[in-house]
């Protein structure tokens, strides 16, 4: 609301109040004590980023911003020697080297982004990665140690379930790293470190560009851990980063060449009462995310499953005329 007038913003911490008058701004705690020198930051987008700008909907606009979101998330991650450099991460290298387990906490789309990243990080770093729904995490007495890295993923940085899970993890002595799109939000402020996705404001209710940016940031984290732990050769990391840098171009190709085919397919399925999304490996969480998107925007009953589970019950849901969407990534 204020970006058209200023890009400077002030962080307001837990249990603080702000009093604004014509000539000053005062931050106090709930006891009335004045907070001296409250932290400020600069918003890295302008007012036009939160406008439709000629698009039919914010969601359509934000889908077409996917390439730029990935590109900005990767920007500045390599130093002059070709090493991954995460300047904003405030966790020492020796602490990263000691990590023997990663737990991703998130909700909804962010949880599916974490599930996609799990496959890559376990393959690259060779340590176990668990993905937990944040609202269930603190109710099941999770096993947390100082050698556990908890990764909290949230577009807004204010997801209350994720924030409460984060606090529980820190109380148990675990390090917490946030993957977030919003500067000054509660989750990055209360974490030990943060990777910002720099995807720009996401106005649409259904998350799109934040999803691909979160996966990108989690991949960067995985490669950084592989570099520190010596789990991958330097040329392997460089080759994988080169593949990531190709993603904006490849996403743009899909947007440029497949839009008509997608619209034609949608027109054929517009009267369907239910949908089934299936996938294997990384296609499984992407299928779950696809099902979530259709629920959110079409208000249509949709389920996502691991493809191998189809014969163990879900096949009973398949009926004549019901569209089944398969997510088929390239063979590894």
FITOR-468358 format. One record per residue (C-alpha): residue number from 0; residue in three letters; x negated, y, z. Coordinates in steps of 0.25 Angstrom, whole numbers, padded with zeros to 4 digits. Example, Ala and Ser with C-alpha at 12.3 -4.5 7.8 and 13.67 -1.06 7.14 Angstrom:
# residues 2
0;ALA;-0049;-0018;0031
1;SER;-0055;-0004;0029
//
This chain:
# residues 332
0;UNK;0000;0000;0000
1;UNK;-0012;0010;0003
2;UNK;-0022;0006;-0008
3;UNK;-0017;0017;-0017
4;UNK;-0021;0027;-0006
5;UNK;-0034;0020;0000
6;UNK;-0042;0008;-0002
7;UNK;-0048;0009;0013
8;UNK;-0041;0000;0023
9;UNK;-0042;-0003;0037
10;UNK;-0042;-0017;0044
11;UNK;-0033;-0018;0056
12;UNK;-0036;-0030;0065
13;UNK;-0027;-0038;0073
14;UNK;-0020;-0031;0085
15;UNK;-0023;-0017;0079
16;UNK;-0014;-0006;0076
17;UNK;-0016;0006;0066
18;UNK;-0010;0020;0069
19;UNK;-0010;0029;0057
20;UNK;-0008;0044;0057
21;UNK;-0010;0055;0048
22;UNK;-0024;0057;0051
23;UNK;-0030;0044;0056
24;UNK;-0029;0029;0058
25;UNK;-0031;0023;0071
26;UNK;-0032;0008;0074
27;UNK;-0030;0002;0088
28;UNK;-0029;-0011;0095
29;UNK;-0016;-0014;0102
30;UNK;-0021;-0008;0115
31;UNK;-0023;0005;0108
32;UNK;-0038;0005;0107
33;UNK;-0043;0012;0094
34;UNK;-0051;0003;0084
35;UNK;-0063;0011;0080
36;UNK;-0068;0009;0065
37;UNK;-0058;-0001;0060
38;UNK;-0063;-0008;0048
39;UNK;-0059;-0004;0034
40;UNK;-0060;-0010;0020
41;UNK;-0058;-0006;0006
42;UNK;-0047;-0012;-0002
43;UNK;-0052;-0018;-0015
44;UNK;-0040;-0016;-0024
45;UNK;-0032;-0004;-0028
46;UNK;-0017;-0001;-0028
47;UNK;-0015;-0006;-0043
48;UNK;-0019;-0020;-0038
49;UNK;-0006;-0021;-0030
50;UNK;0003;-0017;-0042
51;UNK;0009;-0026;-0053
52;UNK;0002;-0017;-0064
53;UNK;0012;-0022;-0075
54;UNK;0013;-0036;-0071
55;UNK;0027;-0043;-0069
56;UNK;0023;-0047;-0055
57;UNK;0012;-0046;-0045
58;UNK;0010;-0061;-0046
59;UNK;0008;-0061;-0061
60;UNK;-0002;-0049;-0059
61;UNK;-0010;-0057;-0048
62;UNK;-0010;-0070;-0057
63;UNK;-0017;-0062;-0068
64;UNK;-0027;-0056;-0057
65;UNK;-0032;-0070;-0054
66;UNK;-0045;-0068;-0062
67;UNK;-0049;-0055;-0056
68;UNK;-0046;-0061;-0042
69;UNK;-0055;-0073;-0044
70;UNK;-0066;-0063;-0050
71;UNK;-0065;-0054;-0038
72;UNK;-0066;-0065;-0028
73;UNK;-0079;-0070;-0035
74;UNK;-0085;-0056;-0036
75;UNK;-0098;-0053;-0030
76;UNK;-0100;-0067;-0024
77;UNK;-0114;-0070;-0030
78;UNK;-0126;-0063;-0026
79;UNK;-0138;-0059;-0035
80;UNK;-0144;-0073;-0033
81;UNK;-0132;-0080;-0037
82;UNK;-0128;-0084;-0023
83;UNK;-0114;-0083;-0017
84;UNK;-0113;-0072;-0008
85;UNK;-0100;-0069;0001
86;UNK;-0104;-0056;0007
87;UNK;-0091;-0054;0014
88;UNK;-0092;-0068;0022
89;UNK;-0096;-0065;0036
90;UNK;-0100;-0080;0039
91;UNK;-0115;-0083;0040
92;UNK;-0121;-0093;0031
93;UNK;-0125;-0102;0042
94;UNK;-0111;-0103;0047
95;UNK;-0106;-0107;0033
96;UNK;-0117;-0117;0032
97;UNK;-0111;-0123;0045
98;UNK;-0097;-0125;0039
99;UNK;-0093;-0139;0039
100;UNK;-0078;-0137;0036
101;UNK;-0069;-0127;0029
102;UNK;-0054;-0125;0033
103;UNK;-0046;-0116;0024
104;UNK;-0034;-0110;0030
105;UNK;-0023;-0103;0022
106;UNK;-0009;-0103;0018
107;UNK;-0001;-0105;0004
108;UNK;-0009;-0101;-0008
109;UNK;-0022;-0098;0000
110;UNK;-0021;-0113;0006
111;UNK;-0021;-0118;-0009
112;UNK;-0033;-0109;-0012
113;UNK;-0040;-0116;-0001
114;UNK;-0036;-0130;-0006
115;UNK;-0042;-0127;-0019
116;UNK;-0055;-0122;-0013
117;UNK;-0056;-0134;-0004
118;UNK;-0059;-0143;-0016
119;UNK;-0070;-0134;-0020
120;UNK;-0076;-0131;-0007
121;UNK;-0077;-0145;-0002
122;UNK;-0084;-0149;-0016
123;UNK;-0094;-0138;-0015
124;UNK;-0097;-0137;0000
125;UNK;-0094;-0151;0004
126;UNK;-0087;-0148;0017
127;UNK;-0073;-0151;0020
128;UNK;-0062;-0140;0017
129;UNK;-0048;-0140;0024
130;UNK;-0037;-0132;0019
131;UNK;-0027;-0128;0030
132;UNK;-0014;-0121;0030
133;UNK;-0016;-0110;0039
134;UNK;-0003;-0111;0046
135;UNK;-0005;-0125;0050
136;UNK;-0020;-0124;0053
137;UNK;-0020;-0119;0067
138;UNK;-0009;-0129;0071
139;UNK;-0016;-0141;0069
140;UNK;-0029;-0139;0077
141;UNK;-0039;-0139;0066
142;UNK;-0053;-0143;0068
143;UNK;-0062;-0130;0067
144;UNK;-0076;-0128;0071
145;UNK;-0087;-0117;0069
146;UNK;-0091;-0125;0057
147;UNK;-0077;-0124;0050
148;UNK;-0075;-0113;0040
149;UNK;-0061;-0108;0040
150;UNK;-0057;-0101;0027
151;UNK;-0044;-0093;0028
152;UNK;-0038;-0090;0014
153;UNK;-0027;-0079;0013
154;UNK;-0024;-0069;0002
155;UNK;-0018;-0058;0012
156;UNK;-0028;-0061;0024
157;UNK;-0015;-0060;0033
158;UNK;-0009;-0074;0032
159;UNK;-0005;-0076;0046
160;UNK;-0007;-0091;0046
161;UNK;-0021;-0090;0041
162;UNK;-0025;-0079;0050
163;UNK;-0020;-0088;0062
164;UNK;-0027;-0100;0057
165;UNK;-0040;-0091;0055
166;UNK;-0039;-0087;0069
167;UNK;-0038;-0101;0074
168;UNK;-0050;-0105;0066
169;UNK;-0059;-0094;0072
170;UNK;-0054;-0097;0086
171;UNK;-0060;-0111;0083
172;UNK;-0073;-0105;0079
173;UNK;-0072;-0107;0064
174;UNK;-0077;-0097;0054
175;UNK;-0066;-0091;0045
176;UNK;-0068;-0086;0031
177;UNK;-0056;-0079;0025
178;UNK;-0053;-0079;0010
179;UNK;-0044;-0067;0008
180;UNK;-0039;-0056;-0002
181;UNK;-0036;-0045;0008
182;UNK;-0046;-0036;0014
183;UNK;-0044;-0032;0029
184;UNK;-0034;-0044;0031
185;UNK;-0033;-0051;0044
186;UNK;-0039;-0065;0039
187;UNK;-0052;-0059;0034
188;UNK;-0054;-0050;0046
189;UNK;-0052;-0062;0055
190;UNK;-0061;-0071;0047
191;UNK;-0076;-0073;0049
192;UNK;-0078;-0071;0034
193;UNK;-0069;-0067;0021
194;UNK;-0069;-0069;0006
195;UNK;-0061;-0059;0000
196;UNK;-0054;-0063;-0014
197;UNK;-0052;-0049;-0019
198;UNK;-0040;-0054;-0027
199;UNK;-0033;-0041;-0025
200;UNK;-0019;-0039;-0019
201;UNK;-0009;-0050;-0021
202;UNK;0005;-0044;-0021
203;UNK;0013;-0056;-0026
204;UNK;0018;-0066;-0016
205;UNK;0012;-0078;-0023
206;UNK;-0003;-0078;-0022
207;UNK;-0010;-0080;-0035
208;UNK;-0024;-0072;-0037
209;UNK;-0027;-0074;-0022
210;UNK;-0026;-0089;-0024
211;UNK;-0037;-0090;-0035
212;UNK;-0045;-0079;-0027
213;UNK;-0044;-0088;-0014
214;UNK;-0049;-0100;-0022
215;UNK;-0061;-0092;-0028
216;UNK;-0065;-0086;-0014
217;UNK;-0064;-0100;-0008
218;UNK;-0073;-0106;-0019
219;UNK;-0083;-0095;-0017
220;UNK;-0083;-0098;-0002
221;UNK;-0085;-0113;-0006
222;UNK;-0097;-0110;-0015
223;UNK;-0103;-0101;-0004
224;UNK;-0102;-0112;0006
225;UNK;-0109;-0122;-0004
226;UNK;-0120;-0112;-0006
227;UNK;-0123;-0110;0008
228;UNK;-0122;-0125;0012
229;UNK;-0130;-0129;-0001
230;UNK;-0118;-0138;-0005
231;UNK;-0120;-0134;-0020
232;UNK;-0131;-0130;-0028
233;UNK;-0133;-0115;-0032
234;UNK;-0130;-0118;-0047
235;UNK;-0117;-0126;-0043
236;UNK;-0112;-0114;-0035
237;UNK;-0116;-0105;-0047
238;UNK;-0109;-0113;-0057
239;UNK;-0096;-0114;-0048
240;UNK;-0096;-0099;-0046
241;UNK;-0097;-0097;-0062
242;UNK;-0085;-0106;-0063
243;UNK;-0078;-0097;-0053
244;UNK;-0082;-0085;-0060
245;UNK;-0075;-0091;-0073
246;UNK;-0062;-0092;-0066
247;UNK;-0057;-0077;-0069
248;UNK;-0059;-0080;-0083
249;UNK;-0052;-0093;-0083
250;UNK;-0040;-0088;-0075
251;UNK;-0039;-0076;-0085
252;UNK;-0039;-0086;-0097
253;UNK;-0027;-0094;-0090
254;UNK;-0019;-0081;-0088
255;UNK;-0022;-0076;-0102
256;UNK;-0019;-0089;-0110
257;UNK;-0009;-0097;-0101
258;UNK;0002;-0087;-0097
259;UNK;0011;-0090;-0109
260;UNK;0010;-0105;-0106
261;UNK;0013;-0103;-0091
262;UNK;0025;-0095;-0094
263;UNK;0030;-0105;-0104
264;UNK;0029;-0116;-0094
265;UNK;0036;-0108;-0083
266;UNK;0047;-0105;-0093
267;UNK;0049;-0120;-0095
268;UNK;0049;-0123;-0080
269;UNK;0057;-0111;-0075
270;UNK;0070;-0119;-0072
271;UNK;0062;-0130;-0064
272;UNK;0067;-0132;-0049
273;UNK;0054;-0137;-0044
274;UNK;0039;-0139;-0048
275;UNK;0028;-0148;-0044
276;UNK;0013;-0144;-0044
277;UNK;0002;-0155;-0044
278;UNK;-0013;-0154;-0044
279;UNK;-0025;-0162;-0039
280;UNK;-0038;-0157;-0033
281;UNK;-0038;-0142;-0034
282;UNK;-0025;-0143;-0042
283;UNK;-0018;-0148;-0030
284;UNK;-0019;-0134;-0022
285;UNK;-0017;-0127;-0035
286;UNK;-0004;-0135;-0037
287;UNK;0000;-0131;-0023
288;UNK;-0002;-0117;-0026
289;UNK;0005;-0118;-0039
290;UNK;0017;-0124;-0032
291;UNK;0017;-0113;-0021
292;UNK;0017;-0102;-0032
293;UNK;0029;-0107;-0039
294;UNK;0036;-0108;-0026
295;UNK;0033;-0094;-0023
296;UNK;0036;-0087;-0036
297;UNK;0047;-0096;-0042
298;UNK;0054;-0101;-0029
299;UNK;0054;-0115;-0035
300;UNK;0052;-0128;-0027
301;UNK;0037;-0132;-0030
302;UNK;0028;-0142;-0024
303;UNK;0013;-0144;-0026
304;UNK;0006;-0157;-0024
305;UNK;-0007;-0164;-0026
306;UNK;-0005;-0172;-0039
307;UNK;-0009;-0185;-0032
308;UNK;0003;-0184;-0022
309;UNK;0013;-0184;-0033
310;UNK;0015;-0199;-0033
311;UNK;0016;-0199;-0018
312;UNK;0029;-0192;-0017
313;UNK;0030;-0179;-0024
314;UNK;0033;-0186;-0037
315;UNK;0047;-0188;-0032
316;UNK;0049;-0173;-0034
317;UNK;0046;-0173;-0049
318;UNK;0059;-0173;-0057
319;UNK;0062;-0171;-0072
320;UNK;0060;-0156;-0075
321;UNK;0051;-0153;-0063
322;UNK;0038;-0146;-0068
323;UNK;0026;-0152;-0062
324;UNK;0013;-0143;-0063
325;UNK;0000;-0150;-0063
326;UNK;-0013;-0142;-0059
327;UNK;-0024;-0149;-0067
328;UNK;-0038;-0143;-0064
329;UNK;-0050;-0147;-0073
330;UNK;-0056;-0161;-0070
331;UNK;-0068;-0159;-0060
//
